[in-house]
């Protein structure tokens, strides 16, 4: 189990694509984190610099990162 903290950038792989979320707050509602999920996917993992150096559209959500 990994510890996720505010400020962490998470990459989740699903069906050969990576999806990205930025952790905004500590664990709250039902064990989930308040995150900003980017409308971005890639076939190879991107660096934090590539993702965070420009404004990218996305949405906020409570997410429980359970595998």
N, CA, C and O of each residue as an XYZ file, in Angstrom:
268
protein
N       0.837     -1.178      0.000
C       0.000      0.000      0.000
C       0.887      1.248      0.000
O       1.835      1.346      0.779
N       0.575      2.179     -0.863
C       1.334      3.425     -0.894
C       0.546      4.525     -0.197
O      -0.684      4.495     -0.157
N       1.257      5.480      0.343
C       0.618      6.628      0.970
C       0.525      7.740     -0.059
O       1.531      8.149     -0.640
N      -0.683      8.221     -0.279
C      -0.918      9.315     -1.206
C      -1.088     10.588     -0.394
O      -1.849     10.627      0.573
N      -0.371     11.625     -0.796
C      -0.398     12.892     -0.060
C      -0.783     14.039     -0.985
O      -0.598     13.939     -2.198
N      -1.317     15.134     -0.429
C      -1.614     16.307     -1.252
C      -0.366     16.759     -2.025
O       0.730     16.835     -1.470
N      -0.555     17.051     -3.298
C       0.554     17.452     -4.153
C       1.094     16.322     -5.012
O       1.837     16.572     -5.962
N       0.734     15.079     -4.696
C       1.191     13.941     -5.502
C       0.469     13.921     -6.847
O      -0.725     14.213     -6.924
N       1.189     13.580     -7.885
C       0.610     13.380     -9.207
C       0.547     11.877     -9.433
O       1.567     11.191     -9.367
N      -0.639     11.370     -9.696
C      -0.862      9.933     -9.829
C      -1.117      9.591    -11.293
O      -1.880     10.279    -11.971
N      -0.482      8.533    -11.776
C      -0.757      7.991    -13.108
C      -1.374      6.613    -12.916
O      -0.807      5.764    -12.229
N      -2.520      6.394    -13.514
C      -3.219      5.114    -13.417
C      -3.252      4.488    -14.806
O      -3.681      5.122    -15.770
N      -2.798      3.241    -14.902
C      -2.806      2.555    -16.198
C      -4.065      1.699    -16.301
O      -4.391      0.927    -15.399
N      -4.766      1.857    -17.430
C      -5.975      1.071    -17.702
C      -6.035      0.802    -19.198
O      -6.087      1.729    -20.006
N      -6.027     -0.467    -19.551
C      -6.111     -0.902    -20.954
C      -5.116     -0.169    -21.854
O      -5.507      0.453    -22.841
N      -3.863     -0.242    -21.518
C      -2.744      0.304    -22.308
C      -2.668      1.829    -22.353
O      -1.871      2.373    -23.117
N      -3.467      2.525    -21.564
C      -3.399      3.985    -21.495
C      -3.181      4.439    -20.064
O      -3.595      3.771    -19.116
N      -2.524      5.584    -19.919
C      -2.325      6.207    -18.615
C      -3.267      7.395    -18.468
O      -3.466      8.162    -19.410
N      -3.842      7.538    -17.282
C      -4.718      8.648    -16.933
C      -4.118      9.311    -15.693
O      -3.494      8.638    -14.873
N      -4.302     10.628    -15.553
C      -3.562     11.382    -14.541
C      -4.483     12.154    -13.598
O      -5.514     12.689    -14.008
N      -4.083     12.198    -12.320
C      -4.831     12.938    -11.302
C      -3.844     13.594    -10.344
O      -2.807     13.018    -10.014
N      -4.172     14.788     -9.907
C      -3.378     15.526     -8.934
C      -4.114     15.511     -7.602
O      -5.262     15.948     -7.525
N      -3.466     15.014     -6.553
C      -4.079     14.923     -5.228
C      -4.107     16.317     -4.609
O      -3.070     16.970     -4.498
N      -5.296     16.774     -4.207
C      -5.456     18.128     -3.690
C      -5.618     18.195     -2.174
O      -5.302     19.220     -1.569
N      -6.101     17.129     -1.554
C      -6.404     17.171     -0.132
C      -6.176     15.792      0.491
O      -6.078     14.786     -0.212
N      -6.095     15.767      1.815
C      -5.909     14.490      2.508
C      -7.174     13.640      2.385
O      -8.212     14.119      1.928
N      -7.078     12.400      2.790
C      -8.211     11.471      2.731
C      -9.384     12.024      3.519
O      -9.231     12.492      4.647
N     -10.566     11.962      2.900
C     -11.782     12.477      3.541
C     -12.947     11.524      3.331
O     -12.977     10.429      3.893
N     -13.872     11.935      2.543
C     -15.146     11.258      2.336
C     -14.965      9.790      1.936
O     -14.442      9.500      0.860
N     -15.391      8.879      2.786
C     -15.348      7.437      2.528
C     -13.959      6.928      2.146
O     -13.841      5.964      1.389
N     -12.923      7.559      2.655
C     -11.561      7.107      2.389
C     -10.975      7.614      1.085
O      -9.888      7.195      0.690
N     -11.681      8.510      0.415
C     -11.194      9.026     -0.858
C     -10.472     10.353     -0.709
O     -10.547     11.013      0.327
N      -9.781     10.722     -1.755
C      -9.074     12.000     -1.820
C      -9.812     12.947     -2.762
O     -10.415     12.513     -3.744
N      -9.759     14.239     -2.458
C     -10.250     15.260     -3.382
C      -9.138     15.456     -4.406
O      -8.018     15.820     -4.047
N      -9.443     15.217     -5.679
C      -8.423     15.252     -6.719
C      -8.879     16.084     -7.911
O     -10.069     16.335     -8.099
N      -7.911     16.502     -8.705
C      -8.171     17.095    -10.007
C      -7.753     16.050    -11.026
O      -6.580     15.685    -11.105
N      -8.713     15.568    -11.808
C      -8.450     14.547    -12.818
C      -8.325     15.247    -14.170
O      -9.226     15.973    -14.588
N      -7.210     15.023    -14.841
C      -6.952     15.671    -16.122
C      -7.672     14.947    -17.252
O      -7.740     13.718    -17.262
N      -8.214     15.711    -18.208
C      -8.741     15.140    -19.450
C      -7.538     14.867    -20.339
O      -7.318     15.556    -21.335
N      -6.774     13.871    -19.976
C      -5.522     13.570    -20.661
C      -5.260     12.080    -20.543
O      -5.372     11.502    -19.462
N      -4.914     11.471    -21.648
C      -4.464     10.080    -21.615
C      -3.288      9.944    -22.552
O      -3.139     10.711    -23.504
N      -2.455      8.961    -22.272
C      -1.275      8.727    -23.089
C      -0.950      7.243    -23.101
O      -1.297      6.513    -22.172
N      -0.288      6.806    -24.149
C       0.082      5.389    -24.241
C       1.356      5.097    -23.454
O       1.614      3.952    -23.084
N       2.159      6.144    -23.197
C       3.353      6.019    -22.359
C       3.243      7.022    -21.226
O       2.623      8.074    -21.380
N       3.840      6.703    -20.097
C       3.746      7.591    -18.935
C       4.468      8.913    -19.225
O       5.570      8.933    -19.773
N       3.814     10.014    -18.840
C       4.368     11.348    -19.047
C       5.007     11.851    -17.758
O       4.640     11.422    -16.664
N       5.960     12.756    -17.895
C       6.599     13.332    -16.711
C       5.670     14.374    -16.078
O       4.776     14.907    -16.735
N       5.894     14.648    -14.809
C       5.117     15.670    -14.106
C       5.293     17.018    -14.792
O       4.336     17.783    -14.908
N       6.493     17.311    -15.242
C       6.763     18.589    -15.922
C       5.901     18.733    -17.170
O       5.358     19.807    -17.427
N       5.771     17.678    -17.936
C       4.955     17.708    -19.154
C       3.493     17.968    -18.825
O       2.820     18.712    -19.538
N       3.005     17.373    -17.768
C       1.594     17.499    -17.408
C       1.285     18.838    -16.754
O       0.249     19.441    -17.038
N       2.169     19.310    -15.881
C       1.851     20.455    -15.033
C       2.332     21.807    -15.538
O       2.039     22.818    -14.899
N       3.052     21.877    -16.648
C       3.583     23.173    -17.091
C       2.610     23.972    -17.949
O       2.900     25.119    -18.291
N       1.477     23.403    -18.300
C       0.461     24.156    -19.022
C      -0.917     23.887    -18.417
O      -1.127     22.880    -17.739
N      -1.841     24.797    -18.672
C      -3.206     24.632    -18.156
C      -3.873     23.513    -18.940
O      -3.897     23.529    -20.171
N      -4.414     22.544    -18.215
C      -5.079     21.408    -18.860
C      -6.499     21.270    -18.321
O      -6.718     21.396    -17.116
N      -7.456     21.014    -19.192
C      -8.829     20.829    -18.716
C      -8.948     19.536    -17.921
O      -8.162     18.602    -18.084
N      -9.958     19.513    -17.056
C     -10.208     18.340    -16.236
C     -11.396     18.581    -15.333
O     -12.225     19.450    -15.605
N     -11.483     17.814    -14.258
C     -12.607     17.943    -13.330
C     -12.162     17.545    -11.935
O     -11.150     16.865    -11.764
N     -12.926     17.973    -10.940
C     -12.669     17.621     -9.538
C     -13.570     16.446     -9.150
O     -14.709     16.348     -9.605
N     -13.046     15.563     -8.307
C     -13.826     14.420     -7.828
C     -13.200     13.847     -6.567
O     -12.003     14.001     -6.324
N     -14.042     13.173     -5.758
C     -13.506     12.354     -4.676
C     -13.177     11.008     -5.277
O     -14.034     10.379     -5.898
N     -11.942     10.552     -5.101
C     -11.504      9.283     -5.691
C     -10.835      8.454     -4.609
O      -9.987      8.948     -3.866
N     -11.226      7.189     -4.528
C     -10.587      6.238     -3.640
C      -9.716      5.341     -4.500
O     -10.234      4.523     -5.260
N      -8.422      5.477     -4.395
C      -7.489      4.724     -5.230
C      -7.272      3.325     -4.641
O      -6.307      3.079     -3.918
N      -8.187      2.432     -4.967
C      -8.117      1.036     -4.506
C      -7.831      0.161     -5.709
O      -8.427      0.334     -6.772
N      -6.926     -0.768     -5.538
C      -6.619     -1.707     -6.624
C      -7.328     -3.002     -6.377
O      -7.207     -3.934     -7.171
